[in-house]
């Protein structure tokens, strides 16, 4: 019998007021995978991540993480279990230093683990080490994205939810951020990735889902989705 996925979403419905943004999604992420979630703007990708992290309440459906139902847990309880989201737009505390932003990610960890995790983040992002005392708002867009990812890593995620990490970045920085995503997987972090650059995301991912108006329209390996003529024409622009 195959092992239970690290994350299992079944029949998930959520939205805003009476507007249903996600309409009965089933999704799985196995431990150690990168899974890409792609689709047009407004398809429900961010809403789905927000529901998994607990920020957006469910209308119905279930979420299981590491074998346990978590739909009744508050966001901070999900972080404690190992589900950590890097939100779209980074949402750093601009007046605070890079170092203070990173430390905020580790507020539930002891001093020794915080220091160890800082060293890990600085090894992954040497530019953050150089700029640790600067206000986060003084960083470039790429450096702010590094800081946002670093802050999430300080919480020791088992599952990292990445929402549009390349948004607004120059092409060479997009390559750098996506290469970092691959390195994180190699270090044992499982990743659910929402990414506007669908071709790059599917090339990186083990598996992918295509979301269309709140429903899963296609799913399969990253390579299979890249090679699917219908997906290429409708979603990838190739």
N, C-alpha and C positions, 0 to 999 in steps of 0.2 A: 504494500500500500504506500503510495507516495506521501512524503511529509506534507503537513498543512502549510500553506503559504504564510509568509510573515504577515502580509496584509491581505485580507479578503473582504471585499465590498459586495453586498448583495442587495439588489433592488433599491438602490439609494435614490431618494428623491429629496431635493432641497431647493430653496429659492428665497425670494425676498417678498414679504407680504403675501399676496395672492399669486405672484408670478413664480412659476416653476422653472428654475434654471437647469436643473439636472433631473432627468425623467426616467428613473428606473435603471441605473447603471450597475452592471456587474463588472468587477475588476479584481485582478489578483497581482500581487508582487511577491515573488519568491525571495528568500534571503540571498543576498549577494548579487541581485540583478540590478541593472538599470532598465527601467521601463519608461518609455516616452509616451506622453499624452499630447496629441497634436490635433489641430482643427482650426477653423476660422475664428476670428474675433467674435465674441458673444456666444460661442458654442457651449460654454459652461465649464471650461477647464479650471479656471480659478475658483469658481464656486465649489467644484468637486474637491479641490485641495483644501479649501476652507472648511468643508464639511468633515474631511478626514482629520484635520487638526483640531476640530471642535469649535472653531470660531463661528461657523454658520450652522444653526440647528437643523436637524433632519425633519422632513415631513414624514418620511417612512423609510424603512430599509434597515440594514444591519452593517456594522463594521467590526471585524475581528482582527486583533493584532496579537501576534505571538500566541495564538490559540485561545484568546479571551475576548469576550464582547466588550467594546469600549464606547459604544454610542452614548452611554449614560455618564461618561467621564467629562469633567471640565477640561479646557485646554491645558492648564498647568499640570493636571494629572496625566494627560497624554504625553506632555513633554517629559515628565518623570519616567514614563514607561519607555521613552526613546523615540517618540514621533516629534520631529522638529521641522518647522517650515521656514524657508527663506522667502519672504513675501515679494510680490511684484513691486518694483519701485524702491526696494531695499529697506526703507523705513528706519534709517539710522537716527540716532539722537545727534543732530548736527552740531550743537554747541559743545558736546562732550568730546573728550579726546578719543582717538582710536582705541587706546588701552582701556578706557572706561566702557566704551561700547562693547568691547570683547568680554570684559569682566561681567557685564550684565547678563551675558549668555550663560554664565556659570554660577548664577546666584544660588542654585541648589547644591553646588558642589563644595567640598572642603578646600581649604587654602592650598594644600599640597597638590590636589588634582587640578585646581585652577592653574597653578604654575606650570604643571606638566602639559596641560592642554594649550596654554599660551605658547609654550615652546613648539608644540606641534603645529599650531597655526602659523607662527613666524617661520618655521621651516618650510611650510607649504607656500606662504606668501611673504617672501623676504621684504618686499616693499612696505608691508604693514609694520614690520619691525623697525624700518628706517623712519617711519612716520608715526610711531606709536604715541607721541606726545602732541601731535597736531589735532585740531578739531576735525571730526569726521566730515563736517561740511566743507572743509578745505581740500578734500581729496578729489581726484579726477573720478569720472564715472566708473571706470574700470576698477580703481582702487576702492571705491565705495562698495562695489559688488563683492570684491574680495573681503572687505570688512564684514559685510552682511553674511557671507558664507562662513567666515571665521567665527562670527558671533554664534551662529548655529552650531558649529563644531564644538564650541566651548561647552555646550549642553550634552555632549557625548551621544549623538543620535545613533539609533539603530536603523531608523528609516528617515532619510532626509527628503523633504518635499521642496523641490526647487521650482519657483514660479518665474518664468521668463528671465533667466539669469543673464542673457545676452542683450536684453532690450536696451536700445540707445547706445550701444557700444560700437566702436570702430571694428572693422573686420578682423584685424590682427588680435584685438582683445577678445573677440568672440572665440577665436581659436584657442586662446590661452585659457579662457574660462571653461570651455568644454573639455580641454585637456585636463584641467583640474578635476572635473567631474569624473573622468576616467581614472585618475589617480586615487580619488576617494574610494571608488568601488574596489580598486586593488588593495586598499587599506581596510576593507571589510565593511564599508558603509553601503547599505542598500538605498537606492535612489529612485524616486518617482519624479520625473522631469517634465515640466510644461515648458515648451520652447517654441518661439515664433519661427525660428529657423528649422523647419520641419525636416528638411533633407539632412542637415547635420545631426539633428536629434535622433532620427531613425538610424542613421549610419553608426551612431555611437551605442544605441540601445540594443539590449538583448531581445526585447519584445516591445511592441507598441500598440496603442489604441488610438483610433481616429474618432473624435467626438464631433457629432453634427447635431446642432440644435438640441443639446441636452441628452442625446442618445449615442451609444456606441454604434458607429456605422461600419467599421472595419477593425479587425485585430489580427495579430500574427507576429512573427519575428520581425525585427527591424528590417532585415534584408528582404523578406517577402513583401512587406508593405512598400518598400522602395521600388520593388520590381513589379508591383501590381499596376497595370495600365489605368484602372479606374482611379486608384489613389493618386497616381502621378498626375493625371489630368485634372482631377478635382481639387487636390489639396497641395500638391508640391510644385505646380507650375512648370513641370518638365515633361 
